[in-house]
Amino acid sequence: MATVSLWQERCRLARNTADRDAKAFFETWFRPWRVTGTGGSLFTGYFEPLLSGSRTRGGPWRWPLYRMPAGLSPLPDRAAIDAGALDGMGLELLWVDDPVDAFFLHVQGSGRVRLEDGSEILVGYAGANGHSYTSIGKELIQRGEIAADDISMASIRSWLASHPGDAAGLMAVNRSYVFFHELEGEGPVGAQGVPLTPGRSLAVDDAFLAYGVPVWLETTLPDGAPWRRLMIAQDTGSAITGAVRGDIFFGAGDWAASMAGALKSPGRSWVLLPATIAVSLMAAAEP
């Protein structure tokens, strides 16, 4: 309970802190604690994709985005769902014109769908089928189709486009399937339940880090630029497993897509803890 109250106290102080004083606020009230764990480190990225779709099936809009099924357990895997396991249940939220775009929307977890009249609908993660996530990028590497150094969202998309007869089978290797719901507001909402901020929101493994904690992250972007900044743990994902593992939310647009699609870098992270907690942990760690 004391730990919770310390965090709440810092939150109250933050509300009364001007943006220009943010650096001093964190330096005064928090202390860094290095995040470590087995399995090494990996930082990737995600973004807000834009798809073309319709509320009704017809014409080019033939691939559904489903709502989360209720009362159905166990849920079928991707191959079964794509083969029609959920047909006739009225779960279709929207229809889109490209199965590959739908697949990558599942990977990103949220995005926008532009309708025929030009309006846009924000869709967000509503749940998953409970099957394990498998990276189709890793599968392509294992098959010898794409070199490990060349794997990215762009190279995967290129392979899928040039192998239309094999695309569905490859995507089915990832048995995990994501369901969506329609969101209100201006931006995607993370697992914490708050809108994500481009360049500041971090998806983490919530078995190791709690939502809302500040995290100092150091890694390298695909263009070689260093990424050293304060972020907030606000989201998660089925592919985010491990303590030193994170997914940077880059926002929307071409730059965000290129960064998110290619980022695959080691790095270091520190969780910022209220100073009193950090001092207690250091005292407990002393021999």
N, C-alpha and C positions, 0 to 999 in steps of 0.2 A: 504493500500500500504506500509505503514511503517513496518507493521508486515512481509510482504513478503520480503522486503529488508533486514530486520534483519536476517531472515532465510538464505537468499542468501549469506549474509556476512559470516555467520557461515560455510556455505558450502564451500566458497572459502578458509577460514582458515583451514578447515578440509583437503582439498586437499594438503595443504602444511605442514601437521602435520605428523610426523613419527609415525609408529605403536607403538613404545615404549613410545610415549608421549600422547597416547590416553586418559589415565586416567586424566592427568593434563589438557588436552584440555577441557574435559567435565566439570571438576571441576571449571575451570576458566571462561568459557563462558556460562554455563548453570546453571539453578536452578531447583530443583525437585518440581513438583506440583502434590499432591496426587490425583489420579483418584478415584472418588466416584460416586455412582449411586444406584438406587433402584434395588431390585431383588437379592442382594447379589453378590458374586463373584464366578467365575468358570474358571479354566484353564485346557485345554485339549491339545492333541497333534495330529499331523498328520505326515505322512512320505511319501516316494516315493516308491510305490509298483512296483513289477515286475510281469507282466503277460505273458502268452504264447499266441501267436497269429499269424495271417496270413493276407496278403492283399486280399486274396480271400476266399470265403466260401467253406468249404469242410472238410471231416473227422471230427476231434474233434472241429474244429473252426466254431461254429454255432451261437455265440452270438455277435451281432454287437456293435461297438462303433460308434456313429453317429456324423456327423458334425452338426453344428448349422443350422437349417432350415431357409431359407430366405423367407419372405413374407407370412408366415403361422401364423395366429393369430385368436383365442388363440391357444396355443400349447397344445397337449394332455398330460394327466398325465402319470405316470409310467406304470400303469396297461394297459392303452390303447396302449402305445408305445410297451410294451412287447407283446401285442396281435397282433401287426402288423400295427399300425396306420401310421407308416412312411415307410412301405414297398413300393417299386417301385419308390421311389423318388431319388434314387442314392445318398443317404446321408451317406452310410456306409464308414467309414474311415478305419476300420480294423475289423477283426473277432477274437474273443478270445474263449478259450476252457472251460470257467467256468463262469456261470452267477453270482455266488457269488463273484468271483474276480472282475467281471465287476461292481457289485453293490458297492463294497468297493472302487473301483477306483473313482466312482462318489462321494463318501464321501470324499476321499482325494483330489480330484480335479486335480491331475496330476500324472503321473507315466511313466513307461517304458514298452514297449511290445517287447518281444524277438521273432523274426521270426524264421522260419524253418532253415534258413542258419546260425543262430547264431547272426545275426546283431540285433541291438536294435533301436527302434524308441521311441523318447520322445514325449509324448502327454500331452497337457495342456488344461486347462479350456477354453472353447470358449463361454460359456453361459449356461443358464438353461431355463427350460420351464415356470418358473414363479409361479409354484405351491409351496405351503409352505412345508418346510422341517419338517419331523417327524422322531424322533429317534426310530429305531426299538428296540434298547436296552430298552428304556422307555416302549415301547409296551410290551415287554416280561416281564418286571417287573410288569406292570399292570395286565397282564394275570396270574401272579403267576408262570411263567415258570422258571425264574431265580431271585434269591434274589438280592436286590439292591447292597449289598456289593460285590457280585460276578460278576457283569456285567462288561464286557470288550469285546474288539473285539474278543479275543480268545474264550470266553464263548459263544458269539453270533454265531461265526463260527461253534462251536461245536454243538450248538442247530440246526442250519440250516442243518448241515451234517446228524444229527440223525433224522431229520424230513423232508425228501425230498419232501413229499407230501404237506407239509405246507409252504415250503420255499418261493415259488413264492408269495403266498398270504401275507406272512409277509413282504417281501420286498416291495410289492405294497402299504403297509400302508404309506410308504414314497412316496408321490405323486411327489415330486421334482425329476427332471431328468436332468442330466448334459450332455452337448455336448462337443466335443473335437476337437482340431486341432493339426496337427503335428508341432513340434517345432524343431528349430535348436539350437545347443549349447550343453553344458555339463550338465546343471542342469535345474530343473523346474523353470518356471518364474511365479512370483506372480502377484497379481492384480495391483501392482504398475508398472509392466512392466520390472522389473529387476530380474535376477536370485536369487533364495532363497539361504541363507546360513544356513547350519545345525546348530542348537543351537543358532542362532542369529536372525533369521527371525520370526516375530510374525504376525499371522493373527488376525485382529481386526474388530470390527464393525466400518466401515468408516463413520457412522453417528455421531460417537463420537470422533474418532481419525483420523487425516489425515495421509495418507501414507508418509513414510519417517521420521516421528518423532521418536526420541529415547525414549525408555520406559525402566525404571528399574523395573524388575519383581521379586517378591519373592513368591515362592510356594514350594510344596513338590512333588518329583517324586514318582512313585508307589513303588519303593524299599525303600522309607523313606529318601532318600538323599535330602538335601535342594537344591533348585534351586534359586540362587540369582545372577542375572547377567543383564547386559545391552543388550537390544534387540532393533530391529528396526521394526516398523510397516510397513509391505511390502505386506500384502495379506489380503484377507477376505474370507468369506464363508457363505453360507445360514444359517448355524447353529450357527454362531457367532453373537449373538445379546446382546446388553447391553454395558455399559461403562466399567465395571470391568470384562471383558470377553476376553479371548484370546486363541489362538491355537498355540502351539509351533511347529515349523518345526524341526523334528529330523533328517532328511536326509534319507538315504537308509540303508538297511541291517537288520539283525535280531534284534540287540539292538534297533534300531530306531523303528522297528515295535512293539516290546514288550513295549517300553515306550509310544509310540503314542496310542497303543491299550488299555492301562490300565490307562493312566493319566486322573484323574477326581478329581481335588483338588481345594479347595478355595485358595485365595492368595491376595496379595496386589500389586498395581502397581503405579508408579509415571511417568508422562510424564516429560521429560526434556525440559524446555523452555529456549530460549535465555534470559539471565539474565535481560535485560531491560524489556522484556515482563512480566516476573515473578514479578519484582518489581512493575510494574504498576498494575498488578492484585492484589497483596497484598495490595497496597494502596487503590484500589477501594473497597476491601473487608472490610477494617477497618471501624468501626462504626463512 
